[in-house]
Amino acid sequence: MTSTSRNLAPLLVAQALKIDVSLLSPQDRIGSIPEWDSLAQLEIVEAIEEYIGLEIMDDQTFDRLTSIRGIELYLEEHGHG
């Protein structure tokens, strides 16, 4: 995993949650902090879609994006890492 995807994933999540990126850790996932609930998850996926320029349609991919680590891997797989 590259440093770009490690830096980008928390940044996208923090922006979607409207919190400071310093409040996130690499282990964070949906439900691990109060701001990251199921509604906020939709905002996170939307932010990822905007960044990569693709619409995420399938449940399997959506489920992968519920953690910082999963987002990092997804971004790297799509050439953003």
PyMOL commands that set and color helices and strands:
alter all, ss='L'
color gray80, all
select helices_A, chain A and resi 3-17+21-23+38-52+59-64+68-77
alter helices_A, ss='H'
color red, helices_A
deselect
rebuild
show_as cartoon
